[in-house]
Amino acid sequence: MPDDLMSKIKDTESEAKRVIEEARKEARRIISEARAKAEKMLEEANQRARSEYREAINRIEKEAEIASQKIVEKSVAESRKFIDKHRSIVPEIAVWLTEEVMAKYGHSRA
């Protein structure tokens, strides 16, 4: 009976070691899968972040382009108004300037 008991104990110990080793293998497999899944999720999150960043930059660039076009259009309109407002006095100023130059430096023909 003691030999039978010892044999059962050894068999039970062997079975326990086998179960423990299988549990360790399963744990390593689960950990490996979890790491791979975490890495994949991290890469996907990074890709989404890069994509959202590019989209935000493109949207801001478009908004800036529209704003700059409006500024240019406003400046062109203001310039045209200035030119139109002062167009009538340009000939008068040209005559006055010519007279002043002639008065100061005289009339010389080369």
Rosetta constraint file for C-alpha pairs under 8 A:
AtomPair CA 1 CA 5 HARMONIC 6.08 0.50
AtomPair CA 2 CA 6 HARMONIC 5.99 0.50
AtomPair CA 3 CA 7 HARMONIC 6.04 0.50
AtomPair CA 4 CA 8 HARMONIC 6.18 0.50
AtomPair CA 5 CA 9 HARMONIC 6.15 0.50
AtomPair CA 6 CA 10 HARMONIC 6.11 0.50
AtomPair CA 7 CA 11 HARMONIC 6.02 0.50
AtomPair CA 8 CA 12 HARMONIC 5.92 0.50
AtomPair CA 9 CA 13 HARMONIC 6.01 0.50
AtomPair CA 10 CA 14 HARMONIC 6.03 0.50
AtomPair CA 11 CA 15 HARMONIC 6.05 0.50
AtomPair CA 12 CA 16 HARMONIC 6.00 0.50
AtomPair CA 13 CA 17 HARMONIC 6.11 0.50
AtomPair CA 14 CA 18 HARMONIC 6.16 0.50
AtomPair CA 15 CA 19 HARMONIC 6.09 0.50
AtomPair CA 16 CA 20 HARMONIC 6.01 0.50
AtomPair CA 17 CA 21 HARMONIC 6.04 0.50
AtomPair CA 18 CA 22 HARMONIC 6.14 0.50
AtomPair CA 19 CA 23 HARMONIC 6.05 0.50
AtomPair CA 20 CA 24 HARMONIC 6.13 0.50
AtomPair CA 21 CA 25 HARMONIC 6.19 0.50
AtomPair CA 22 CA 26 HARMONIC 6.06 0.50
AtomPair CA 23 CA 27 HARMONIC 5.98 0.50
AtomPair CA 24 CA 28 HARMONIC 6.12 0.50
AtomPair CA 25 CA 29 HARMONIC 6.14 0.50
AtomPair CA 26 CA 30 HARMONIC 6.09 0.50
AtomPair CA 27 CA 31 HARMONIC 6.05 0.50
AtomPair CA 28 CA 32 HARMONIC 5.99 0.50
AtomPair CA 29 CA 33 HARMONIC 6.11 0.50
AtomPair CA 30 CA 34 HARMONIC 6.05 0.50
AtomPair CA 31 CA 35 HARMONIC 6.11 0.50
AtomPair CA 32 CA 36 HARMONIC 6.17 0.50
AtomPair CA 33 CA 37 HARMONIC 6.02 0.50
AtomPair CA 34 CA 38 HARMONIC 6.00 0.50
AtomPair CA 35 CA 39 HARMONIC 6.06 0.50
AtomPair CA 36 CA 40 HARMONIC 6.11 0.50
AtomPair CA 37 CA 41 HARMONIC 6.06 0.50
AtomPair CA 38 CA 42 HARMONIC 6.02 0.50
AtomPair CA 39 CA 43 HARMONIC 6.13 0.50
AtomPair CA 40 CA 44 HARMONIC 6.13 0.50
AtomPair CA 41 CA 45 HARMONIC 6.06 0.50
AtomPair CA 42 CA 46 HARMONIC 6.13 0.50
AtomPair CA 43 CA 47 HARMONIC 6.12 0.50
AtomPair CA 44 CA 48 HARMONIC 6.14 0.50
AtomPair CA 45 CA 49 HARMONIC 6.07 0.50
AtomPair CA 46 CA 50 HARMONIC 6.12 0.50
AtomPair CA 47 CA 51 HARMONIC 6.05 0.50
AtomPair CA 48 CA 52 HARMONIC 5.99 0.50
AtomPair CA 49 CA 53 HARMONIC 5.99 0.50
AtomPair CA 50 CA 54 HARMONIC 6.14 0.50
AtomPair CA 51 CA 55 HARMONIC 6.14 0.50
AtomPair CA 52 CA 56 HARMONIC 6.02 0.50
AtomPair CA 53 CA 57 HARMONIC 6.14 0.50
AtomPair CA 54 CA 58 HARMONIC 6.11 0.50
AtomPair CA 55 CA 59 HARMONIC 6.08 0.50
AtomPair CA 56 CA 60 HARMONIC 6.08 0.50
AtomPair CA 57 CA 61 HARMONIC 6.01 0.50
AtomPair CA 58 CA 62 HARMONIC 6.17 0.50
AtomPair CA 59 CA 63 HARMONIC 6.22 0.50
AtomPair CA 60 CA 64 HARMONIC 6.03 0.50
AtomPair CA 61 CA 65 HARMONIC 6.05 0.50
AtomPair CA 62 CA 66 HARMONIC 6.21 0.50
AtomPair CA 63 CA 67 HARMONIC 6.14 0.50
AtomPair CA 64 CA 68 HARMONIC 5.99 0.50
AtomPair CA 65 CA 69 HARMONIC 6.10 0.50
AtomPair CA 66 CA 70 HARMONIC 6.30 0.50
AtomPair CA 67 CA 71 HARMONIC 6.29 0.50
AtomPair CA 68 CA 72 HARMONIC 6.12 0.50
AtomPair CA 69 CA 73 HARMONIC 6.03 0.50
AtomPair CA 70 CA 74 HARMONIC 6.06 0.50
AtomPair CA 71 CA 75 HARMONIC 6.08 0.50
AtomPair CA 72 CA 76 HARMONIC 6.05 0.50
AtomPair CA 73 CA 77 HARMONIC 6.18 0.50
AtomPair CA 74 CA 78 HARMONIC 6.16 0.50
AtomPair CA 75 CA 79 HARMONIC 6.03 0.50
AtomPair CA 76 CA 80 HARMONIC 6.14 0.50
AtomPair CA 77 CA 81 HARMONIC 6.20 0.50
AtomPair CA 78 CA 82 HARMONIC 6.15 0.50
AtomPair CA 79 CA 83 HARMONIC 6.12 0.50
AtomPair CA 80 CA 84 HARMONIC 5.99 0.50
AtomPair CA 81 CA 85 HARMONIC 5.94 0.50
AtomPair CA 82 CA 86 HARMONIC 6.19 0.50
AtomPair CA 83 CA 87 HARMONIC 5.63 0.50
AtomPair CA 84 CA 88 HARMONIC 7.68 0.50
AtomPair CA 86 CA 90 HARMONIC 6.58 0.50
AtomPair CA 88 CA 92 HARMONIC 7.90 0.50
AtomPair CA 89 CA 93 HARMONIC 6.20 0.50
AtomPair CA 90 CA 94 HARMONIC 6.04 0.50
AtomPair CA 91 CA 95 HARMONIC 6.18 0.50
AtomPair CA 92 CA 96 HARMONIC 6.15 0.50
AtomPair CA 93 CA 97 HARMONIC 5.91 0.50
AtomPair CA 94 CA 98 HARMONIC 6.07 0.50
AtomPair CA 95 CA 99 HARMONIC 6.15 0.50
AtomPair CA 96 CA 100 HARMONIC 6.17 0.50
AtomPair CA 97 CA 101 HARMONIC 6.19 0.50
AtomPair CA 98 CA 102 HARMONIC 6.04 0.50
AtomPair CA 99 CA 103 HARMONIC 5.94 0.50
AtomPair CA 100 CA 104 HARMONIC 6.11 0.50
AtomPair CA 101 CA 105 HARMONIC 5.84 0.50
AtomPair CA 101 CA 106 HARMONIC 7.32 0.50
AtomPair CA 102 CA 106 HARMONIC 4.61 0.50
AtomPair CA 102 CA 107 HARMONIC 5.67 0.50
AtomPair CA 103 CA 107 HARMONIC 7.94 0.50
